[in-house]
């Protein structure tokens, strides 16, 4: 049974489409973890240091911006090298990929920044529930931007 399982796993990873999506989810999951941990720590540190309620919208917006910068910086290299296997290392291509990656992530930041207060104010969700929902949406958006625009095989 163990040999069958190993063969099945090898077969799955031999499928380029499966491998790419699986690795994207792993990197996306790690990026989401980085984003969420930084967001949470930012909220905890500033809310306790300044006696601000954790569910304050502007504090969450600031935490979103800070956690976004850290997460995007973290995510670029593994997406380029391992997920989408972009091997062109010319300065022109690297500049294109970095600028495209940052632009796509800025767009998804706008979506996140718009959804967080919507979920918190209009729907009354706790900030962590809002964060998890927006991260699922952002991961899907960023996959399509990376696959079909930023790291598209030319």
N, C-alpha and C positions, 0 to 999 in steps of 0.2 A: 504494500500500500504506500509506503514512503517513496519507493521508486516511481510509482505512478504519479504521485504528487509532484515530485521533482521534474518529471517529464512534462507534466501539465504546466508548471511554472515556466520551464524553458520555452515551451511552445507559446505561451502567452507573451513572454518577453521578446520572442523572435518576431512577433507582430509589431511593426514599427508604430502603428497607430495606438495600440494598447500601451506600449512602453512609454510613448510620449505623454499620453493622458495620465498614466499612472505617476510618472515622474513629476508632471505638472501639479498633480494633486499633492504629492509629497512636498514639493517646493512651496506650493501655495499654502499648504497646511502649516509648514514651518514659518512662512512669511506671515500668515495670519496669527500664528502664535506670537511671533516677535511683535507684530502690530498690537495685538491685544494686551500682551504683558506690558509693553511700553505705555500704552494708553491707560491701563489700570494703575501702574506705578505712578504715572504723572498725576492722575486724579487723586490717588491716595496721598501722595506727597504734598500737593498743593492744597487739597481740602483740609488736611490736618494742620499744615503749617500756617494757613491763612484763615482757618475756621470758616471754610466755604462748604456748603452742602455738596455732596458728590453728584447729585442729580442736576446741578446748575448747568444750563445749556451752554453758556459761553466757556465754561471750564472744559466741558466735553469737546467743544469745537477746537479749543487750543490743544487739548490732548490728541485729538484726531490729526491735527496738522503735524505735531511732533512725531507721533507714532507712524504717520505716513512717510515722513522723510527717512526714518530709520528702516522701515520695512522695504521701501523701494530700493534703498542702497543695498540692503541685504539681498534682495531678490534678483538683481540684474545678472550677476555672474552665473549662478546656477541655472537660470533660465537660458542664458546664451549658450553656455557650454554643454550642459547635461540634458536639458529638456528639448531644446530646439536645434541643438548641435550646429550652431553657427560657427564655422571654422575660418571665415574671412577675418583676418586680423589687421587689414589695412586701416590706416588712420581714418580714411573717408568712411569706410564701412562701420568702424567702431563709433565714430561721431554720429552716423545715421542711427545706429542701434540705440545708443545712449539717449539721443534726443527724442527718438520715437518712443522709447521705453518711458522716459520722463513725461512726454506729452500724453501718452495713453494713461499713465498713472495719474497725471493731473486731472484728466477728464473723469477718471473713476473717483478721484478725491472729491471733485465737485458733486458727483452723484452721492458719495458717502456724506459729505457735508450737508447736502440737501435732505437726505433721508434721516440722518440722526435727529435733527430737531423735529422733523415730521413725526417720526415714531415716538419721540419723547413728549412733545407738546400736544400734538393732535390726537395721538393714540394712547398717551399716558404710559408707554412702556418704560421699564427701568433701563438705565443707560447701557448695561451689559447685554440685555436682550436686544436692544437696538443695534448694538455693535455687532453681535453675532449675525443678525439678519443682513445687515449691510455688507458684511464681509463675504457672505455667500454670493451676493449679487456682484460684488467687485471681483471676486475670483473668476466668475464666469465671463464677465466683460473683458478682463485682462487676458484670459486665455485666447479669446478670439482676436484681440488686438495683436498679441504676440505671434500667433500662428499665421494670420493672414495679412499682417502689415509689417511688423517690426522685424521678425526673424524669417520672413517669407523667403523661400529659396528663389534666388534670382537667376 
